[in-house]
Amino acid sequence: MSSSESEGDVYPSDCYDYEEYDDEYNDEGEMTSYSGIAGSEDDDDGERERQNELERFAHCILNFRQGSYDDAIQSAISNYVPDELEPLDEDARERIQIRELDNLKGQLRAPVTQYGGISICSGDNRLGHGPKPFTSHDVSLNSYWDSFTRDFAALESSEKISPHFIIGNVQLTEEVLGMLAASLTGKNLRKLELGNNGIRQDGITSVARIVESIPSLSSLCLSRNQIDDLTAVKCLSTTLKSHPNLQRIELSDCSIGNNVDVILAILQSDVSSINLNYNGIGSPGAEVISGYLETNPPIHSLEIDYNEFNENDAVRFSQALRRNTNLNEFCARQSARGNNFSIAGIKSLLNSVFDPTSLDSIAESNHRCTLSLFPMSSDIRDHVEMINTPGLSYLEIRKRKLLIALSERDSLLGYIEDVSVELMPAVLGLILEAENGNNQINMVYAILRWWSMPSLFSFHQSATAKRKRYAFK
């Protein structure tokens, strides 16, 4: 996470709960729930698996550097096309409205504890992104909303209430939002999901008041609403910043565009996870996002899938990620209709987490952030995205990358050309750790045959003489 992608936004399932991420990170921001190769009870099996994993990883990276994956990358970024919803004609809209109005009334009449909570998902259930109709408000609904919110408000904390409160594809007027605010105050909710409800401007301010009244809330989803009014967004951002527990906000498909002030206000909400997918954000927004990431803010996950970024924006993001040590997940997936990084842009982003120019550049790469750049269905995704393997420490990941650099003879000789003699024992130690059997001897022989042996011999003599002098004192 990502771990967080949904191929189509359908409520309630498209706004996933940030609860999935609870306790995944320790105080240093490292993932702790990964069940990978480390920590095997059998040392021999664990070491063998570690070696096999390292070899597969090295093969992948070396092939990537040599351009072997260029065709696969091009295929992944050009073949996937997210589903787009076709506009409905007036007759179809009217049929849906009549049918779903009765459906909504039936759901509002049902006991609020019937399913352990409330999940109203009325309206058009088609998959895909784009304009999606919702059940418009009708004055005949007022009495139903009033009855429902009164019943929900009367629920005691001891009663079994779902921690998720979800209303999707139903228009929520200011009056209805006021009723909801009164009924939700103080309830022990973890997630509030209000998706495709026609909320905008004053409605966003009302949502901010609702969020403020639920201290236990950890996740807020407002996807497919109109989030473009700066005053309202600042009000929401202020609420999120001061909230004691809120960690994630989802604003997918909210028509934010290149409103840079709105984007910055959202980013400065100080939440751990932000979703800005499908918002038509382009280069002006990329400049704001990259500038924000360069400040190393306390955000762990940022999703900007399927926007309108280009190759130059990918370079900006890459430079920002090199300076960032807090972000654990950066999602910027692209397709034929969203983001256009090109192969060069993809490589620039991957270089931020594995820059093979030199041993120093490898050591100084970002060893924390997992990149998600391809659709979940693409074959190339697993090969090039998991460079920073979740579950391994910062130092372990950096060591893995150095081992990879030293695992190929040709690249090895290039890397050690500028290595000082004092560091050569450490380099040789890494080679011995990376290789097994005869290949250890071959790699060490290649170094000693090629490298400046007189310098190594002089260094050895100097160190030996110094030890002797100390021995006679």
C-alpha positions as a printed Julia matrix, in Angstrom:
473×3 Matrix{Float64}:
   0.0     0.0     0.0
  -0.4    -0.83   -3.32
  -1.88   -2.73   -1.75
  -4.65   -0.22   -2.03
  -5.73   -0.27   -5.63
  -9.29   -0.96   -6.72
  -9.83   -1.49  -10.44
 -13.26    0.19  -10.21
 -14.84    2.59   -7.75
 -18.05    1.02   -6.44
 -19.44    1.9    -3.07
 -19.01    0.73   -0.43
 -16.1    -1.52   -1.39
 -13.87    0.99   -3.2
 -13.0     3.01   -0.12
 -11.1     0.46    1.86
 -10.59    0.76    5.57
  -7.34    2.13    6.85
  -7.79   -0.36    9.67
  -6.06   -2.81    7.33
  -2.89   -0.85    7.98
  -3.14   -0.8    11.78
   0.08   -1.87   13.48
   1.87   -2.45   10.2
   4.48    0.18   11.01
   6.72    0.51   14.05
   7.88    3.82   15.5
  10.55    4.09   12.81
   7.96    3.66   10.07
   9.12    0.16    9.14
   6.54   -2.5     8.28
   6.3    -5.23   10.88
   3.62   -7.59    9.57
   5.53   -9.02    6.58
   5.94  -12.79    6.67
   8.9   -13.0     4.31
  12.19  -14.87    4.29
  13.57  -13.44    7.51
  13.14  -15.22   10.81
  12.94  -18.83    9.64
  13.15  -21.39   12.43
  15.51  -23.53   10.41
  18.71  -21.56    9.88
  19.85  -23.61    6.89
  16.52  -23.39    5.09
  16.25  -19.71    5.94
  19.71  -18.97    4.58
  19.02  -20.97    1.41
  15.75  -19.15    0.84
  17.44  -15.81    1.48
  20.09  -16.66   -1.09
  17.52  -17.75   -3.67
  15.47  -14.62   -3.09
  18.57  -12.47   -3.48
  19.51  -14.2    -6.73
  16.02  -13.73   -8.2
  16.02  -10.11   -7.14
  19.5    -9.52   -8.59
  18.5   -11.14  -11.89
  15.45   -8.87  -12.08
  17.38   -5.67  -11.35
  20.24   -6.45  -13.71
  17.8    -7.25  -16.53
  15.93   -4.04  -15.81
  19.14   -1.99  -16.0
  20.05   -3.58  -19.32
  16.67   -2.65  -20.84
  15.34   -6.22  -20.94
  12.02   -5.15  -19.45
  11.37   -2.13  -21.67
   8.82   -3.95  -23.84
   7.03   -5.33  -20.79
   6.9    -1.87  -19.22
   5.51   -0.36  -22.41
   2.89   -3.09  -22.6
   1.87   -2.59  -18.96
   1.41    1.16  -19.28
  -0.4     1.13  -22.63
  -2.69   -1.92  -22.57
  -4.59   -1.32  -19.35
  -7.63    0.91  -19.84
  -9.83    1.58  -16.78
 -13.54    1.14  -17.35
 -15.29    4.41  -18.11
 -19.0     4.84  -17.53
 -21.11    5.88  -20.48
 -23.62    8.65  -19.65
 -27.16    7.42  -19.14
 -30.03    8.87  -21.16
 -32.86   10.68  -19.39
 -35.25    7.73  -19.54
 -32.68    5.42  -17.9
 -31.98    7.99  -15.19
 -35.67    8.36  -14.44
 -36.16    4.58  -14.19
 -33.21    4.29  -11.8
 -34.5     7.22   -9.72
 -37.99    5.73   -9.28
 -36.69    2.25   -8.49
 -33.98    3.37   -6.1
 -36.15    5.91   -4.29
 -38.37    3.08   -3.08
 -35.28    1.0    -2.33
 -33.85    3.8    -0.21
 -37.08    4.24    1.74
 -37.09    0.53    2.5
 -33.55    0.65    3.83
 -34.27    3.69    5.98
 -37.32    1.96    7.48
 -35.32   -1.15    8.47
 -34.09   -1.42   12.09
 -30.69    0.25   12.33
 -29.23   -2.78   14.11
 -30.59   -5.3    11.61
 -27.2    -5.72    9.93
 -25.11   -4.48   12.83
 -24.95   -1.01   11.31
 -25.97    1.04    8.32
 -24.97    0.57    4.7
 -27.17    2.4     2.24
 -25.95    1.92   -1.32
 -28.66    3.12   -3.62
 -28.38    4.16   -7.26
 -26.41    2.97  -10.28
 -24.31   -0.12   -9.5
 -22.24   -0.19  -12.71
 -18.48   -0.58  -12.44
 -16.1     2.08  -13.68
 -15.03    5.68  -13.32
 -16.61    8.87  -14.5
 -19.91   10.68  -13.87
 -22.23    8.4   -11.95
 -25.84    9.24  -11.05
 -27.09    9.05   -7.5
 -30.55    8.86   -6.01
 -31.63   12.49   -5.85
 -33.22   13.83   -2.7
 -37.0    13.97   -2.59
 -39.04   15.8     0.02
 -40.85   12.55    0.73
 -37.56   11.23    2.15
 -37.35   13.78    4.98
 -39.52   11.81    7.38
 -37.54    8.62    6.64
 -34.21   10.32    7.29
 -35.58   11.88   10.48
 -36.77    8.52   11.78
 -33.57    6.73   10.84
 -31.23    9.3    12.41
 -33.29    9.43   15.61
 -33.13    5.64   15.94
 -29.41    5.62   15.3
 -28.82    8.4    17.82
 -30.73    6.39   20.43
 -28.42    3.39   20.11
 -26.44    2.83   23.27
 -22.68    2.34   23.08
 -23.17   -1.12   24.56
 -25.22   -2.2    21.53
 -23.45   -3.88   18.65
 -22.84   -1.18   16.05
 -20.72   -1.67   12.96
 -17.59    0.5    13.12
 -18.23    1.42    9.47
 -20.9     3.98    8.58
 -21.49    3.96    4.83
 -23.87    5.88    2.59
 -23.19    5.66   -1.13
 -24.89    6.98   -4.3
 -27.53    8.9    -2.36
 -27.8    12.69   -2.43
 -27.2    14.17    1.02
 -28.62   17.68    1.41
 -27.55   20.15    4.08
 -30.63   19.22    6.08
 -29.86   15.49    5.93
 -26.19   16.08    6.82
 -27.4    18.04    9.86
 -29.54   15.07   10.94
 -26.58   12.72   10.47
 -24.31   15.0    12.49
 -26.68   14.87   15.45
 -27.05   11.07   15.27
 -23.35   10.22   14.84
 -21.91   12.44   17.56
 -19.88   10.41   20.03
 -20.51    7.06   18.33
 -17.63    4.57   18.33
 -17.03    4.56   14.57
 -13.76    3.82   12.81
 -14.73    4.62    9.23
 -17.08    7.17    7.7
 -17.75    6.62    4.0
 -19.86    9.15    2.15
 -19.33    8.46   -1.55
 -21.08    9.97   -4.56
 -23.52   11.97   -2.44
 -23.49   15.29   -4.3
 -21.55   16.87   -1.41
 -19.78   20.16   -2.16
 -18.88   23.49   -0.5
 -21.17   23.85    2.55
 -21.64   20.08    2.58
 -17.89   19.59    3.06
 -18.0    21.97    6.02
 -20.85   19.91    7.5
 -18.79   16.73    7.04
 -15.91   18.42    8.88
 -18.22   19.0    11.85
 -19.31   15.35   11.76
 -15.69   14.18   11.74
 -14.88   16.46   14.66
 -17.71   14.93   16.69
 -16.38   11.34   16.3
 -13.01   11.1    18.12
 -12.64    7.38   17.36
 -12.74    7.87   13.57
  -9.62    6.68   11.7
 -10.73    6.73    8.05
 -12.8     9.16    5.97
 -13.93    8.54    2.39
 -15.49   11.35    0.33
 -14.79    9.96   -3.13
 -16.91   11.08   -6.1
 -18.0    14.29   -4.45
 -17.08   17.8    -5.64
 -13.96   18.8    -3.68
 -12.99   22.11   -5.28
 -13.93   24.89   -2.85
 -10.81   26.14   -1.05
 -12.6    27.57    1.99
 -14.45   24.3     2.6
 -11.32   22.19    2.02
  -9.32   24.33    4.48
 -12.05   23.8     7.08
 -11.85   20.03    6.52
  -8.04   20.09    6.59
  -8.01   21.96    9.91
 -10.37   19.37   11.39
  -8.24   16.47   10.16
  -5.06   18.06   11.49
  -6.46   18.37   15.01
  -8.3    15.04   15.04
  -6.83   12.57   17.58
  -7.11    9.38   15.51
  -7.86   10.05   11.85
  -5.17    8.44    9.68
  -6.6     8.13    6.17
  -8.62   10.25    3.75
  -9.94    9.07    0.36
 -10.73   11.72   -2.25
 -10.74    9.64   -5.43
 -12.58   11.01   -8.47
 -13.39   14.39   -6.88
 -12.64   16.67   -9.87
  -9.79   18.42   -8.04
  -7.8    19.05  -11.23
  -4.9    21.5   -10.97
  -6.37   23.55   -8.14
  -2.98   23.73   -6.42
  -4.27   25.51   -3.32
  -6.83   22.77   -2.75
  -4.19   20.08   -3.31
  -1.8    21.7    -0.84
  -4.54   22.1     1.79
  -5.36   18.4     1.49
  -1.71   17.38    1.74
  -1.2    19.53    4.81
  -3.95   17.7     6.72
  -1.24   15.7     8.55
  -2.9    12.31    7.98
  -0.84    9.18    7.37
  -2.53    8.1     4.13
  -4.05   10.15    1.28
  -5.84    8.91   -1.86
  -6.08   11.39   -4.77
  -6.69    8.91   -7.6
  -8.6     9.85  -10.78
  -8.61   13.59  -10.16
  -7.21   14.98  -13.43
  -4.15   16.38  -11.63
  -1.35   17.42  -14.01
   2.04   19.14  -13.89
   1.01   22.12  -11.7
  -0.28   19.65   -9.12
   2.83   17.49   -9.5
   4.99   20.46   -8.59
   3.0    20.98   -5.39
   3.06   17.27   -4.5
   6.8    16.87   -5.11
   7.57   20.03   -3.14
   5.49   18.68   -0.27
   7.26   15.31   -0.3
  10.67   17.0    -0.29
   9.87   18.5     3.12
   9.74   14.93    4.5
   6.24   15.23    6.01
   4.77   12.57    8.36
   2.79   10.82    5.6
   3.23    7.06    5.05
   1.1     6.44    1.94
   0.25    8.65   -1.05
  -1.92    7.43   -3.95
  -2.09    9.5    -7.14
  -3.04    6.77   -9.62
  -4.47    7.55  -13.08
  -4.12   11.32  -13.1
  -2.52   13.4   -15.88
   1.18   13.38  -14.98
   3.92   13.17  -17.61
   7.57   12.16  -17.89
   8.84   15.45  -16.41
   6.53   15.0   -13.44
   8.0    11.53  -12.89
  11.45   13.14  -12.65
  10.11   15.62  -10.08
   8.64   12.81   -8.01
  11.9    10.87   -8.26
  13.94   13.79   -6.94
  11.49   14.27   -4.07
  11.57   10.59   -3.12
  15.36   10.68   -2.89
  15.01   13.25   -0.08
  12.08   11.59    1.69
  12.61    9.09    4.51
   9.04    8.8     5.88
   6.94    7.66    2.93
   6.38    3.89    2.85
   4.16    3.71   -0.23
   4.0     5.85   -3.37
   1.3     4.83   -5.84
   1.29    6.51   -9.25
  -0.11    3.83  -11.52
  -0.64    4.74  -15.15
  -2.64    3.44  -18.08
  -3.7     4.46  -21.55
  -6.07    7.02  -19.95
  -4.24    8.13  -16.85
  -0.67    9.37  -16.24
   1.87    9.22  -19.04
   5.3     8.7   -17.51
   6.85    6.81  -20.47
   9.61    4.25  -20.0
  12.12    7.01  -19.21
   9.87    8.39  -16.47
   9.33    4.93  -14.97
  13.09    4.36  -14.89
  13.63    7.74  -13.26
  11.2     6.81  -10.5
  12.8     3.41   -9.98
  16.22    5.03   -9.84
  15.06    6.92   -6.76
  14.95    3.62   -4.88
  17.84    1.91   -6.7
  20.34    4.21   -8.39
  23.05    1.9    -9.81
  25.42    4.69  -10.88
  27.89    3.91   -8.09
  28.09    2.18   -4.72
  27.57    5.58   -3.09
  24.45    6.29   -5.16
  23.07    2.87   -4.26
  23.7     3.47   -0.56
  22.05    6.91   -0.77
  18.92    5.66   -2.59
  15.52    5.59   -0.89
  15.41    2.29    1.0
  11.99    2.73    2.6
   9.37    3.56   -0.04
   7.55    0.88   -2.06
   6.64    2.07   -5.55
   3.38    1.03   -7.25
   3.52    2.14  -10.87
   1.62   -0.5   -12.85
  -1.93   -1.89  -12.86
  -2.47   -4.82  -10.52
  -3.0    -7.13  -13.49
   0.3    -6.38  -15.27
   2.97   -9.09  -15.44
   5.83   -6.67  -14.85
   4.5    -5.3   -11.56
   6.06   -7.83   -9.19
   9.41   -7.72  -11.0
  10.21   -4.04  -10.61
   8.0    -2.59   -7.89
   9.14   -4.5    -4.83
  12.71   -3.21   -4.72
  12.17   -2.0    -1.16
  10.72   -5.21    0.23
   8.14   -4.66    3.01
   9.17   -6.23    6.29
  12.91   -5.75    5.92
  14.73   -3.02    7.81
  16.28    0.01    6.16
  19.79   -1.39    6.69
  18.87   -4.85    5.4
  17.38   -3.41    2.19
  20.42   -1.21    1.61
  22.69   -4.22    2.1
  20.65   -6.27   -0.38
  21.07   -3.59   -3.02
  24.83   -3.45   -2.5
  25.01   -7.24   -2.75
  23.14   -7.05   -6.05
  25.57   -4.48   -7.41
  28.5    -6.75   -6.55
  26.93   -9.94   -7.86
  27.77   -9.4   -11.54
  31.41   -9.5   -12.64
  31.29   -6.68  -15.2
  29.39   -4.27  -12.98
  31.54   -5.3   -10.0
  34.76   -4.1   -11.65
  33.15   -0.82  -12.56
  31.87   -0.26   -9.04
  35.18   -0.9    -7.29
  37.24    1.31   -9.61
  36.98    4.25   -7.23
  36.76    2.31   -3.98
  39.48    3.35   -1.54
  41.86    0.7    -0.27
  40.57    1.12    3.26
  37.09    0.03    2.16
  38.23   -2.91    0.04
  38.06   -5.48    2.89
  34.4    -4.56    3.45
  33.68   -4.89   -0.29
  35.37   -8.31   -0.38
  33.32   -9.34    2.64
  30.1    -8.41    0.83
  31.17  -10.4    -2.22
  31.85  -13.46   -0.08
  28.4   -13.07    1.45
  26.69  -12.61   -1.91
  28.32  -15.56   -3.65
  28.7   -19.25   -2.93
  31.42  -21.82   -3.66
  33.6   -21.43   -6.72
  31.97  -18.2    -7.76
  33.34  -16.55   -4.59
  36.86  -17.47   -5.73
  36.19  -16.31   -9.28
  34.86  -12.92   -8.19
  37.68  -12.3    -5.7
  40.25  -13.42   -8.29
  38.78  -10.98  -10.83
  39.21   -8.14   -8.35
  42.71   -9.01   -7.33
  43.78   -9.53  -10.94
  42.3    -6.25  -12.12
  42.58   -3.97   -9.14
  45.69   -2.01   -8.07
  47.62   -4.71   -6.25
  50.63   -2.48   -5.33
  48.25   -0.14   -3.48
  46.69   -3.06   -1.63
  50.14   -4.46   -0.73
  51.37   -1.05    0.49
  48.27   -0.64    2.62
  48.8    -4.1     4.12
  52.49   -3.32    4.89
  51.56   -0.02    6.51
  48.89   -1.62    8.69
  51.25   -4.45    9.69
  54.06   -2.06   10.62
  51.68    0.01   12.72
  50.57   -3.07   14.65
  54.2    -4.01   15.3
  55.05   -0.54   16.6
  52.12   -0.7    19.0
  53.26   -4.15   20.14
  56.73   -2.88   21.19
  55.44    0.14   23.13
